[in-house]
């Protein structure tokens, strides 16, 4: 069904191609970030991106999981999280992170977060919520 809808070259195809472009932008910017920015900046970028995708300012995640996602040592994430907690930006306890001050994260993050966020907004804000088919509506909801 998805293939058939995509091949019609309509709204579904447009949404999927924009979403793909947004993901490619995110992946390439993340690769640049991982090479050129500090672990603390990367952790801030990751936390900001996560906040954009979850309904709460608190979430369950271990330092090991963050380290695995960023491709760094857990000890480096522990140090970065400790500095962020000392600055009053986050509260961290075994497997739980609460973001206390989003603006503090934003000021400590590198420009990579805003580059990706702006590109995501540019690409995906143009997606109309046309409900021509249930499949198009479902993909539009996921892409946003």
Backbone as JSON, one array per atom type, in Angstrom:
{
  "sequence": "XXXXXXXXXXXXXXXXXXXXXXXXXXXXXXXXXXXXXXXXXXXXXXXXXXXXXXXXXXXXXXXXXXXXXXXXXXXXXXXXXXXXXXXXXXXXXXXXXXXXXXXXXXXXXXXXXXXXXXXXXXXXXXXXXXXXXXXXXXXXXXXX",
  "N": [[0.81, -1.18, 0.0], [1.91, 1.3, 0.83], [3.99, 1.56, -1.04], [2.48, 1.74, -3.42], [1.08, 4.12, -2.99], [3.23, 5.9, -2.8], [4.29, 5.71, -5.4], [2.37, 7.0, -6.86], [3.14, 9.55, -6.97], [2.29, 11.73, -5.5], [1.09, 13.61, -2.72], [1.99, 11.94, -0.62], [4.48, 10.98, -1.54], [5.89, 13.38, -1.69], [5.95, 14.16, 1.02], [7.4, 12.02, 2.17], [9.86, 12.24, 0.82], [10.73, 14.78, 1.65], [10.95, 14.3, 4.39], [12.95, 12.35, 4.35], [15.09, 13.89, 3.35], [15.37, 15.65, 5.49], [16.18, 13.88, 7.51], [18.65, 13.02, 6.47], [20.06, 15.41, 6.57], [20.14, 15.72, 9.34], [21.7, 13.46, 10.07], [24.19, 13.95, 8.76], [24.96, 16.39, 9.9], [25.18, 15.61, 12.55], [27.34, 13.85, 12.38], [29.4, 15.65, 11.76], [29.3, 17.2, 14.08], [29.99, 15.31, 16.05], [32.64, 14.97, 15.45], [33.86, 17.47, 15.76], [33.04, 18.9, 18.06], [32.77, 19.42, 21.65], [32.2, 16.88, 24.18], [30.34, 17.71, 26.09], [28.92, 19.68, 24.65], [27.81, 18.03, 22.69], [26.2, 16.36, 24.26], [24.38, 18.25, 25.21], [23.2, 19.0, 22.76], [22.04, 16.55, 22.08], [20.23, 16.22, 24.22], [18.54, 18.46, 23.83], [17.46, 17.8, 21.32], [16.13, 15.47, 22.02], [14.26, 16.48, 23.83], [12.64, 17.8, 22.03], [11.17, 15.75, 21.03], [9.82, 14.34, 22.96], [7.08, 14.34, 25.31], [7.58, 15.42, 27.79], [9.68, 17.09, 30.22], [11.22, 15.41, 31.54], [12.89, 12.31, 31.36], [13.56, 8.81, 30.92], [16.67, 7.53, 30.77], [19.86, 6.1, 30.45], [23.26, 6.92, 31.31], [24.94, 5.3, 29.93], [23.41, 4.62, 27.69], [23.19, 7.14, 26.44], [25.89, 7.6, 25.93], [26.38, 5.49, 24.15], [24.75, 6.27, 22.01], [25.98, 8.64, 21.24], [28.47, 7.72, 20.68], [30.64, 7.73, 22.43], [32.68, 7.46, 25.42], [31.18, 6.24, 28.44], [32.03, 7.41, 30.82], [32.77, 9.95, 29.99], [30.31, 11.08, 29.38], [29.21, 11.03, 31.92], [30.83, 12.92, 33.23], [30.19, 15.24, 31.76], [27.41, 15.41, 32.25], [27.51, 15.8, 34.99], [28.69, 18.36, 35.13], [26.66, 19.84, 33.9], [24.59, 19.42, 35.7], [25.67, 20.61, 38.0], [25.62, 23.23, 37.14], [22.97, 23.72, 37.24], [21.31, 23.13, 35.15], [20.34, 20.63, 34.44], [18.82, 17.87, 36.21], [20.05, 14.99, 37.44], [19.63, 11.62, 38.08], [20.28, 8.29, 38.69], [19.55, 6.87, 35.81], [17.53, 8.65, 35.15], [16.71, 11.75, 33.73], [16.09, 15.13, 34.22], [15.26, 18.05, 32.67], [15.97, 21.18, 33.66], [16.43, 23.74, 32.85], [15.98, 24.74, 29.84], [17.01, 26.8, 28.24], [19.56, 27.03, 29.26], [20.72, 24.67, 28.36], [20.61, 25.19, 25.61], [22.35, 27.37, 25.4], [24.75, 26.17, 25.94], [25.05, 24.26, 24.03], [26.4, 23.36, 20.82], [26.31, 24.95, 17.55], [25.13, 23.06, 15.97], [22.68, 21.91, 16.77], [20.78, 23.97, 16.29], [21.11, 24.33, 13.54], [20.16, 21.9, 12.46], [17.55, 21.91, 13.53], [16.41, 24.19, 12.3], [16.52, 23.42, 9.62], [14.89, 21.15, 9.65], [12.46, 22.35, 10.35], [12.13, 24.01, 8.11], [11.9, 22.16, 6.0], [9.83, 20.43, 6.82], [7.72, 22.01, 7.68], [6.45, 22.86, 5.45], [4.89, 20.8, 4.73], [1.69, 19.97, 4.09], [-1.35, 19.43, 5.85], [-3.09, 17.83, 4.37], [-5.73, 15.67, 3.94], [-6.0, 13.63, 2.02], [-5.78, 10.88, 1.76], [-5.92, 8.22, 4.19], [-3.36, 7.18, 4.6], [-1.58, 9.2, 3.78], [-2.19, 11.19, 5.66], [-1.38, 9.88, 8.0], [1.43, 9.58, 7.62], [2.16, 12.28, 7.41], [1.6, 13.14, 9.99], [3.48, 11.68, 11.49], [5.87, 12.65, 10.39], [5.91, 15.28, 11.25]],
  "CA": [[0.0, 0.0, 0.0], [2.78, 2.46, 0.87], [4.64, 1.66, -2.35], [1.51, 2.22, -4.4], [0.82, 5.53, -2.71], [4.46, 6.63, -3.16], [4.43, 5.72, -6.85], [1.39, 7.92, -7.44], [3.86, 10.84, -7.06], [1.44, 12.77, -4.91], [1.44, 14.18, -1.43], [2.77, 10.97, 0.16], [5.86, 11.0, -2.03], [6.47, 14.66, -1.3], [6.21, 14.11, 2.47], [8.48, 11.07, 2.43], [11.13, 12.79, 0.31], [11.14, 15.86, 2.56], [11.37, 13.67, 5.64], [14.25, 11.72, 4.07], [16.08, 14.96, 3.28], [15.56, 16.14, 6.87], [16.98, 12.88, 8.24], [20.02, 13.06, 5.94], [20.65, 16.61, 7.16], [20.43, 15.42, 10.75], [22.81, 12.5, 10.16], [25.46, 14.57, 8.37], [25.33, 17.39, 10.91], [25.59, 14.87, 13.74], [28.7, 13.35, 12.12], [30.28, 16.81, 11.91], [29.29, 17.54, 15.5], [30.75, 14.3, 16.8], [34.05, 15.12, 15.13], [34.42, 18.78, 16.05], [32.56, 19.58, 19.26], [33.03, 18.75, 22.93], [31.19, 15.93, 24.65], [29.28, 18.47, 26.74], [28.1, 20.27, 23.58], [27.06, 16.94, 22.07], [25.16, 15.95, 25.21], [23.36, 19.31, 25.17], [22.5, 18.85, 21.48], [21.21, 15.34, 22.17], [19.13, 16.5, 25.15], [17.6, 19.36, 23.16], [16.76, 17.02, 20.29], [15.22, 14.55, 22.71], [13.15, 17.3, 24.35], [11.75, 18.11, 20.91], [10.44, 14.56, 20.62], [9.09, 13.73, 24.07], [6.11, 15.29, 25.85], [7.93, 15.83, 29.14], [11.05, 17.54, 30.42], [11.9, 14.32, 32.24], [12.84, 11.05, 30.63], [14.37, 7.72, 31.43], [17.78, 7.17, 29.89], [21.09, 5.92, 31.23], [24.46, 7.52, 30.73], [25.44, 4.29, 28.99], [22.63, 4.77, 26.44], [23.61, 8.4, 25.8], [27.24, 7.37, 25.42], [26.27, 4.65, 22.96], [24.17, 7.07, 20.94], [26.98, 9.63, 20.8], [29.71, 7.03, 20.31], [31.71, 8.16, 23.33], [32.75, 6.68, 26.66], [30.2, 6.57, 29.46], [32.66, 8.32, 31.78], [32.72, 11.3, 29.42], [28.93, 11.54, 29.55], [29.07, 11.26, 33.37], [31.48, 14.21, 33.53], [29.39, 16.31, 31.14], [26.15, 15.49, 33.0], [27.85, 16.39, 36.28], [28.85, 19.81, 34.95], [25.34, 20.41, 33.61], [23.84, 19.39, 36.94], [26.25, 21.64, 38.87], [25.2, 24.53, 36.61], [21.54, 23.85, 37.45], [20.62, 22.98, 33.87], [19.62, 19.35, 34.51], [18.9, 17.08, 37.43], [20.3, 13.63, 36.98], [19.76, 10.55, 39.06], [20.36, 6.96, 38.09], [18.62, 6.51, 34.76], [16.5, 9.68, 34.94], [17.19, 13.12, 33.52], [15.08, 16.18, 34.19], [15.81, 19.3, 32.17], [15.48, 22.26, 34.51], [16.59, 25.01, 32.16], [16.24, 24.51, 28.41], [17.87, 27.87, 27.72], [20.92, 26.69, 29.66], [21.19, 23.67, 27.39], [20.79, 25.85, 24.32], [23.54, 28.22, 25.44], [25.94, 25.31, 26.02], [25.11, 23.4, 22.84], [27.01, 23.95, 19.63], [25.34, 25.42, 16.55], [24.57, 21.92, 15.24], [21.27, 21.73, 17.11], [19.95, 24.95, 15.6], [21.19, 24.06, 12.1], [19.24, 20.8, 12.17], [16.18, 22.32, 13.86], [15.95, 25.11, 11.26], [16.31, 22.67, 8.38], [13.69, 20.33, 9.87], [11.31, 23.25, 10.26], [11.99, 24.45, 6.72], [11.45, 21.06, 5.15], [8.6, 19.77, 7.25], [6.62, 22.95, 7.87], [5.76, 23.0, 4.17], [4.0, 19.66, 4.57], [0.3, 20.34, 4.38], [-2.1, 18.37, 6.5], [-4.17, 17.38, 3.5], [-6.14, 14.33, 4.34], [-6.49, 12.99, 0.81], [-5.9, 9.46, 2.09], [-5.48, 7.97, 5.55], [-1.91, 6.93, 4.61], [-0.91, 10.51, 3.72], [-2.4, 11.83, 6.96], [-0.55, 9.18, 8.99], [2.83, 9.94, 7.41], [2.31, 13.7, 7.75], [1.61, 13.24, 11.46], [4.77, 11.15, 11.96], [6.94, 13.54, 9.93], [5.93, 16.5, 12.03]],
  "C": [[0.86, 1.26, 0.0], [3.49, 2.65, -0.46], [3.7, 2.22, -3.4], [1.24, 3.71, -4.22], [2.03, 6.38, -3.11], [4.57, 6.77, -4.67], [3.41, 6.62, -7.54], [1.98, 9.33, -7.59], [3.02, 12.0, -6.53], [2.0, 13.27, -3.6], [2.3, 13.23, -0.58], [4.23, 10.99, -0.27], [6.57, 12.27, -1.58], [6.84, 14.67, 0.18], [7.4, 13.19, 2.77], [9.83, 11.59, 1.95], [11.63, 13.94, 1.19], [11.65, 15.29, 3.89], [12.74, 13.01, 5.48], [15.35, 12.78, 4.02], [16.38, 15.51, 4.68], [16.42, 15.17, 7.67], [18.43, 12.86, 7.76], [20.74, 14.28, 6.5], [21.04, 16.35, 8.61], [21.63, 14.49, 10.88], [24.15, 13.15, 9.82], [25.9, 15.62, 9.39], [25.79, 16.73, 12.19], [27.01, 14.33, 13.57], [29.72, 14.48, 12.28], [30.41, 17.19, 13.38], [30.16, 16.58, 16.31], [32.25, 14.44, 16.57], [34.65, 16.4, 15.7], [34.01, 19.43, 17.37], [32.78, 18.74, 20.52], [31.9, 17.79, 23.29], [30.04, 16.68, 25.3], [28.36, 19.12, 25.7], [27.24, 19.2, 22.91], [25.92, 16.46, 22.97], [24.03, 16.98, 25.22], [22.54, 19.21, 23.89], [21.55, 17.67, 21.54], [20.01, 15.58, 23.08], [18.1, 17.42, 24.52], [16.79, 18.63, 22.1], [15.76, 16.07, 20.91], [14.02, 15.3, 23.26], [12.14, 17.64, 23.25], [10.84, 16.95, 20.57], [9.66, 13.88, 21.74], [8.17, 14.78, 24.7], [6.48, 15.87, 27.22], [9.35, 16.37, 29.17], [11.86, 16.52, 31.23], [11.81, 13.06, 31.41], [13.82, 10.06, 31.23], [15.41, 7.37, 30.4], [19.03, 7.05, 30.76], [22.24, 6.65, 30.54], [25.08, 6.58, 29.7], [24.71, 4.42, 27.64], [23.02, 6.05, 25.71], [24.99, 8.22, 25.18], [27.21, 6.53, 24.14], [25.72, 5.41, 21.77], [25.19, 8.05, 20.37], [28.29, 8.98, 20.35], [30.9, 7.48, 21.13], [31.7, 7.27, 24.57], [31.72, 7.16, 27.67], [30.77, 7.57, 30.46], [32.63, 9.77, 31.29], [31.32, 11.9, 29.56], [28.69, 11.85, 31.03], [29.66, 12.61, 33.75], [30.65, 15.37, 32.99], [28.07, 16.5, 31.91], [26.39, 16.12, 34.37], [28.02, 17.9, 36.19], [27.5, 20.49, 34.69], [24.47, 20.44, 34.87], [24.36, 20.46, 37.91], [25.82, 23.05, 38.45], [23.69, 24.74, 36.76], [20.71, 23.7, 36.18], [19.8, 21.69, 33.83], [19.68, 18.83, 35.93], [19.02, 15.65, 36.96], [20.36, 12.69, 38.16], [19.61, 9.24, 38.29], [19.24, 6.64, 37.07], [17.52, 7.51, 34.48], [17.17, 11.03, 34.74], [15.98, 14.04, 33.49], [15.78, 17.45, 33.71], [15.15, 20.42, 32.96], [15.49, 23.59, 33.77], [16.99, 24.78, 30.71], [17.18, 25.56, 27.84], [19.33, 27.64, 28.1], [21.53, 25.64, 28.76], [21.52, 24.34, 26.06], [22.05, 26.71, 24.3], [24.83, 27.4, 25.48], [26.1, 24.4, 24.81], [25.83, 24.13, 21.72], [25.91, 24.36, 18.65], [24.65, 24.27, 15.81], [23.09, 21.71, 15.53], [20.41, 22.7, 16.3], [19.99, 24.77, 14.09], [20.18, 22.99, 11.71], [17.79, 21.22, 12.43], [15.62, 23.25, 12.78], [15.66, 24.37, 9.96], [15.08, 21.77, 8.49], [12.44, 21.19, 9.73], [11.06, 23.67, 8.81], [11.38, 23.36, 5.86], [10.07, 20.55, 5.54], [7.44, 20.73, 7.51], [5.84, 23.14, 6.58], [4.79, 21.85, 3.93], [2.6, 20.08, 5.0], [-0.41, 19.15, 5.02], [-3.31, 17.97, 5.65], [-4.5, 15.95, 3.86], [-6.72, 13.59, 3.14], [-6.65, 11.48, 0.99], [-5.47, 9.27, 3.53], [-3.96, 7.77, 5.63], [-1.15, 8.25, 4.59], [-1.04, 11.22, 5.06], [-1.51, 11.2, 8.02], [0.92, 9.56, 8.85], [3.08, 11.4, 7.75], [2.39, 13.88, 9.26], [2.93, 12.76, 12.03], [5.9, 12.09, 11.59], [7.03, 14.81, 10.74], [6.34, 16.15, 13.43]]
}
